[in-house]
Amino acid sequence: MSHSETPGSVRIRTDDGNEWRFDAIKKASRFYDCNRSNAIAFACEDVDQLVSAATRVLERDDLTREQRREIAETLSTRAVSFDLESSLSVTTKGDM
């Protein structure tokens, strides 16, 4: 998306059962020690890098199956789960 296509603002609904979103944004703001808008952007960029890094770790040949299972379980969240079969698969909440 070019800068000319970038909207001036983006709204995030926090009503009608989405109140948890505001709490998550506040947590991110405290974590990154910045305003809420920057915290959302940082978190969005970080999640892609963190999932890629976790996938690389889980695909290492020097880990036992049990170690991989424990790591996958530890790194899975409500929106991302790492499942081990004969190969690694990553499922995001949007895929469910």
Secondary structure, 3 states (H helix, E strand, C coil): CCHHHCCCCCCCCCCCCCHHHHHHHHHHHHHHCCCHHHHHHHHHHHHHHHHHHHHHHHCCCCCCHHHHHHHHHHHCCCCEEEEECCCEEEEEHHHC
